[in-house]
Amino acid sequence: MKQKNILNKISTSRWNDSEKNFYTSYQKLYEKNKENFFNNPFFNTHRVEFARSLFRIKIYELIKNVKGSIVELGTYKGNNLMLFYHLMLAFEPTNYEDKIIGFDSFKGFTNIDKKKDKNISTKDFSEADYSFLKKLVDINQTNDLIKHIPKVEIIKGDAVKTIPKYVREKKSLIVKLLYLDCPLYKPTITALKNIYPLIPTGGIVAFDELGMEKWGGETIAYKEYFKDINVELKKFYFEPSASYFIKK
């Protein structure tokens, strides 16, 4: 994998050079010792990513007894999707009705609002591999307790179009967690308009980049949609970037 791809998320964030150097060193170590990394998940993480994973685990603990599926906007390479998948298998191994549903173009940012999404390139996050992720999900499904019913759906395409279409077709869809990890205005506001009404009391809306100047579109969508709806926005002390609220 090219270094510019590995560092894509870092180069567009607030990380400094020392953290970029750390990530580069980690990549070099991995490339020389792949057999040591295999099946050792905590070799494949670090301080920042572990805190982000812990945020999602804590969120899942809050909604494990709420009815509904999990929708993720911005699947990218699928790390969060797979984490939610394994959490469902661990917490709800016999739940064959609800699913983990990921939306992504798998081509980078394809629906940029020039006024609300500033200094963002269509090439950002463009190296996601849909085919690899689909195969990864299929292999993991063979290890499910209920193997013949898929628990993961990956919806490829422009979320501004695919989300409304999916909601129209899935009349029984209920969503207990909407995880917003696409920092663009149009996809985020589309997800809120179409999916928030499907979230029951006790369900959660989570944001990955809320309040970040670099990714302003997500915050603009949040402020616009919830301008007349009071929400209690929260975060966990160990992860300053991600936030969430529980629907009341």
C-alpha positions, 0 to 999 in steps of 0.5 A: 500500500502506498504511503500517501494512502496509508497517511490519507486520514492523518494528512487531512487531520490535526495530527503533527509530524511526530504522529505521522512519523509514528504511523510511518514507522508502524507501517514499516514494522507491519510490512516486515512482520505481517505474520506476527500481526496476523490474528493479533488485533492489538498489534494493529492499533495504537493510542488514538485508534484504540480510544476511537474503538473504545468510544464505539464499544461504549456506544454499543453498550448503551444501545444493545437492548434497543431494538433496531439495526446500525447504520454507518454513513462513511464506511471507508475501509470498513474498520468500524463496520467490522467492529460493530459486526463483531459487537453484534455477534458478541452481544446479540449472537441470536439476533438475525433480524437486525443488521449492520448497514454501511453506506459509502461511495468507495470512490472518495467524496463524490457529493461536495457542497462547495459552500459548506464543504471547504478545502476538501478534495474528491480524492480524500478517502478514495482508496477504499476497496469494496471487493475486499471488504465484501469478501472479508464480511463473507468469510466472517459470516461462515463463523456466525452462529446463524450462518445462512442469514447475512448480518451485514449490508454494504451499500455502494454509491452516492449516499444522497441517492442510496439512503432514500432508496434504501429507506423506501425499499426497507419498510420494516427498517428500525435504526438503533444507532446512526453513526455519521462518519462522512464529514460532508454536508449533503450525505449527512443531512440526507442521512438525518432526514431519512434515518433519524425518524426511524430511531426509537427512544433510547437510540443513538446518533453519533458523530465522528467529526462534529465541531471540527473546522476542517470537516465543517459540513457535518456540523452545518448539517447537525445545526440545521437539522436539530435547530428546533430539536433539543438534544443533549450532546455528549462525549466520553472523556477518553475520546475528544473528537467523537460525540453522541446523543441519546434520542428521547 
